[in-house]
Amino acid sequence: MLYWALVFLAVAVTAGIFGFSGIAVASAGIAQILFYIFLLLFAVAMIARFLNGPSR
């Protein structure tokens, strides 16, 4: 999911450079949403790992 967030960020930056503001705004919004979902899932995984204890 972080990969897709970075892909949409790259599309947004490229579109912004060439002046396609509508595409840049949409791509940046998608990248931001995917990044926050990634952070949420990462936090949940870290909490689950902490609560589960050390692995063998």
FINUBA-630298 format. One line per 8 residues: number of its first residue (from 1); for each residue x negated, y negated, z of N, C-alpha, C. Coordinates in Angstrom, 1 decimal, padded with zeros to 4 digits. Example, Ala and Ser with C-alpha at 12.3 -4.5 7.8 and 13.67 -1.06 7.14 Angstrom:
<pts>
1	-013.2,005.7,007.8,-012.3,004.5,007.8,-013.2,003.3,007.8 ~ -012.8,002.2,007.1,-013.7,001.1,007.1,-012.9,000.0,007.9
</pts>
This chain:
<pts>
1	-000.8,001.2,000.0,000.0,000.0,000.0,-000.9,-001.3,000.0 ~ -002.0,-001.2,000.7,-002.9,-002.3,000.7,-003.4,-002.6,-000.8 ~ -003.6,-001.5,-001.5,-004.1,-001.6,-002.9,-003.1,-002.4,-003.7 ~ -001.8,-002.1,-003.5,-000.8,-002.8,-004.3,-000.7,-004.3,-003.9 ~ -000.8,-004.5,-002.6,-000.9,-005.9,-002.2,-002.0,-006.7,-002.8 ~ -003.2,-006.1,-002.9,-004.3,-006.7,-003.6,-004.1,-006.9,-005.1 ~ -003.4,-005.9,-005.7,-003.1,-006.0,-007.1,-002.2,-007.2,-007.4 ~ -001.1,-007.3,-006.6,-000.2,-008.4,-006.8,-000.9,-009.8,-006.5
9	-001.8,-009.8,-005.5,-002.5,-011.0,-005.2,-003.4,-011.4,-006.4 ~ -004.0,-010.4,-007.0,-004.9,-010.7,-008.2,-004.0,-011.2,-009.4 ~ -002.8,-010.6,-009.5,-001.9,-011.1,-010.6,-001.5,-012.5,-010.3 ~ -001.2,-012.8,-009.0,-000.8,-014.2,-008.6,-001.9,-015.2,-008.9 ~ -003.1,-014.9,-008.5,-004.2,-015.8,-008.7,-004.4,-016.0,-010.2 ~ -004.4,-014.9,-011.0,-004.6,-015.1,-012.4,-003.5,-015.9,-013.1 ~ -002.2,-015.6,-012.7,-001.1,-016.4,-013.2,-001.2,-017.9,-012.8 ~ -001.7,-018.1,-011.6,-001.8,-019.5,-011.1,-002.9,-020.2,-011.9
17	-004.0,-019.6,-012.2,-005.0,-020.2,-013.0,-004.5,-020.6,-014.4 ~ -003.7,-019.7,-015.0,-003.2,-020.0,-016.3,-001.9,-020.9,-016.3 ~ -001.4,-021.2,-015.2,-000.3,-022.1,-015.1,001.1,-021.5,-015.1 ~ 001.2,-020.2,-015.0,002.5,-019.5,-014.9,003.0,-019.5,-013.5 ~ 003.6,-020.7,-013.1,003.9,-020.8,-011.7,005.0,-019.9,-011.2 ~ 006.0,-019.6,-012.0,007.0,-018.6,-011.6,006.5,-017.2,-011.3 ~ 005.6,-016.8,-012.2,005.0,-015.4,-012.0,004.1,-015.4,-010.8 ~ 003.3,-016.5,-010.6,002.4,-016.6,-009.5,003.1,-016.6,-008.2
25	004.2,-017.3,-008.1,005.0,-017.4,-006.8,005.6,-016.0,-006.5 ~ 006.1,-015.4,-007.5,006.8,-014.1,-007.3,005.7,-013.0,-006.9 ~ 004.6,-013.0,-007.6,003.5,-012.0,-007.3,002.9,-012.3,-005.9 ~ 002.8,-013.6,-005.5,002.2,-013.9,-004.2,003.2,-013.5,-003.1 ~ 004.5,-013.6,-003.4,005.5,-013.2,-002.4,005.5,-011.7,-002.2 ~ 005.4,-011.0,-003.3,005.4,-009.5,-003.2,004.1,-009.1,-002.5 ~ 003.0,-009.7,-002.8,001.7,-009.3,-002.1,001.8,-009.6,-000.7 ~ 002.4,-010.7,-000.3,002.5,-011.0,001.1,003.4,-010.0,001.9
33	004.5,-009.7,001.3,005.4,-008.7,001.9,004.7,-007.3,002.0 ~ 004.1,-006.9,001.0,003.4,-005.6,001.1,002.2,-005.6,002.1 ~ 001.6,-006.7,002.2,000.5,-006.9,003.2,001.0,-006.8,004.6 ~ 002.2,-007.4,004.9,002.8,-007.4,006.2,003.3,-006.0,006.5 ~ 003.8,-005.3,005.5,004.3,-003.9,005.8,003.1,-003.0,006.1 ~ 002.0,-003.2,005.4,000.7,-002.5,005.6,000.3,-002.7,007.1 ~ 000.3,-004.0,007.5,-000.2,-004.3,008.9,000.7,-003.7,009.9 ~ 002.0,-003.7,009.7,003.0,-003.1,010.6,002.7,-001.6,010.7
41	002.6,-000.9,009.6,002.3,000.5,009.6,000.9,000.9,010.2 ~ 000.0,000.0,010.0,-001.4,000.2,010.6,-001.2,000.1,012.1 ~ -000.5,-000.9,012.6,-000.3,-001.1,014.1,000.4,000.1,014.7 ~ 001.4,000.6,014.0,002.2,001.7,014.5,001.3,002.9,014.6 ~ 000.4,003.1,013.5,-000.5,004.3,013.5,-001.5,004.2,014.7 ~ -002.0,002.9,014.9,-003.0,002.8,016.0,-002.4,003.0,017.4 ~ -001.1,002.6,017.6,-000.4,002.8,018.8,-000.2,004.3,019.0 ~ 000.3,005.0,017.9,000.5,006.4,018.0,-000.8,007.1,018.3
49	-001.9,006.7,017.7,-003.2,007.3,018.0,-003.6,007.1,019.5 ~ -003.4,005.9,020.0,-003.7,005.6,021.4,-002.9,006.4,022.3 ~ -001.6,006.6,022.1,-000.7,007.3,022.9,-000.9,008.8,022.9 ~ -001.4,009.3,021.7,-001.6,010.7,021.5,-002.9,011.2,022.2 ~ -003.8,010.3,022.4,-005.1,010.8,023.1,-006.1,011.1,022.1 ~ -007.3,011.4,022.5,-008.4,011.8,021.6,-008.2,013.1,020.9 ~ -008.7,013.1,019.7,-008.5,014.4,018.9,-009.7,015.3,019.3 ~ -009.5,016.6,019.0,-010.5,017.6,019.3,-011.6,017.7,018.3
</pts>
